[in-house]
Amino acid sequence: EAESSLKLDVIYTDADGGAVDPARLEQGKEFVATVTVTNPGLRGHYKNIALNHIFPSGWEINNLRLDEAEDRLKGGAPTYQDIRDDRVFTYFSLSPNESKTFRVMLTATYAGSYYLPAVSCEAMYDKSIYARRKGQPVDVIKPVTQ
């Protein structure tokens, strides 16, 4: 993990906002990845910020644009967002002391052990402005039946 002139927080919650541990999720569990990026105001206005959030292959991104249900997740308005099979690229600007929060709805789909890659955010044209959160192993387990 590292940061330079940028702050990055990543949390995982259920649909109601309760904390979820991404290290061990039950198959079929729907949850939200919430990333908050903050400009601490040290170097003025930041343009062309790129947030890269890659997900384990056992998780699926629920692209709410396809269902026209984007209102389910309140968050910052990116300049542009590219949603792929296993990752979301988000591009935006930040004024001094401004924070933006971006949310992605996910489902733990395929049982197995995977790796959640690091989350990174940086100014595209100034490599001295960046923040990273380390990755970790994650497991998707079959539901317990009783």
N, C-alpha and C positions, 0 to 999 in steps of 0.2 A: 504494500500500500504506500502511496505517496501523494502529496499535494503541493502545488506551487501556485499561489495567487488565485486559487479556486477551491471551493469546498464541495464535497460529494457525499451524500448519504443515500444508502440503499436499504430498504426494509421490505419484508414480505408479510402480507396479511391475508386473512380470508375476506370474503365478500363483505362482511360486516365490520371490518377494520381490526379484528383480533389478530394478534401476532401469530405467525406461522414460521416454523423452523424449516427452511428449505432443504436441510440436510437429510430429512426423512419425511416423505410425503406418501400418503396412501393413494393408490391408483384411482383416478377419477376425481381427485380433489381439485376444485377450482380455487384459484388464489390470485393475488395481485402483487406484482413487483412495482414498488414505488421508488422512484429516484428523484432526489431533490438536489439541484445544483445551485450554488450560491456564489455570487461575485462579492468578495469581502470589501470591495471598494478601494483596493490598494493601487490599482492601475487604470482607473477610469472605466469607460464603456467597452465591453467586449463584444465584438462582432464575430460571426462565423464560428460559433462553438459547435463542436460535434460530439454527441453522446453515442457511444457504441455499447449496446447491451446484447450479449450473445447468451443463448439459453442452452441447457443440456438437451441432447437428442431425445430424452425420455419425456420432455415437456413439450406441449404444443401451445403456440401463441393463438389466442382467440382474437382474431382480427374483427373487432366490433364494427369496423367500417362496412364490412360485407353485410352485416345484419342491420345496418343503419341504427346501431345502438350505442354510438360513441358517448352519449350522455350518461351512460352507466358509470363512467370514470371521469370524475372532475379533475382537471389538471391544467397545466400551462399550455399555451398555444404555440406550437413550434412553427418556425418558418417553413420547414419541410420535414416530413417523416416518411421513411422508407421501411416498410414492414416486409421482411422476408420469411422464409420457412423457419429459421432458427435464430433470427436476430432482428433487432430494431435499431435503425440509425435515425437519430433525431438531431436536427440542425436548428439553431436559434441564436439570439443575441441576449446579452444581459447588461443592464445598467448597473452602476455602482450600488452596492448594498441590496441588490435585487436577487430574489430566489425564484426559480421555476421548478415545478414538480410535474413529472411525467409518469403516467401509470400504464401498465400493460397487464391485461387479463391473461392468465395462463391456466393450463390444465395439466396435472401430472398424469400422463397418458400410458406410458409403456413401462412395465415393471422391469427393474434392473438397477445397476449401479452406473452412474454417469459422473461427469465433471462439469460444474458450473464455472465457466470462464470468468476472468476478471471483468469488471465494469470499468470503462474508461471514458474520460471526457477531456477534451482539449480544444484550445483555440487552433483552428486549422492553419493559420498563417503566423502563429507565434508559439513555438514549441516550449516556451518558458511558462506558459499558462496551461496547467493540466491538473487532473486528479484521477487516482485509480483506487479501486477497492479489489482486494485479492479474491481469487476464485476458491472453490472448495469442492470436495467430493459430495455427491448427493445420491440418495437412494429413493426409488419409487417402489413401494411395497404393495403386494396384493392386499386387497381389503380383507379384514378379519371378519369371518362369518361365524355366527353363534347359533 
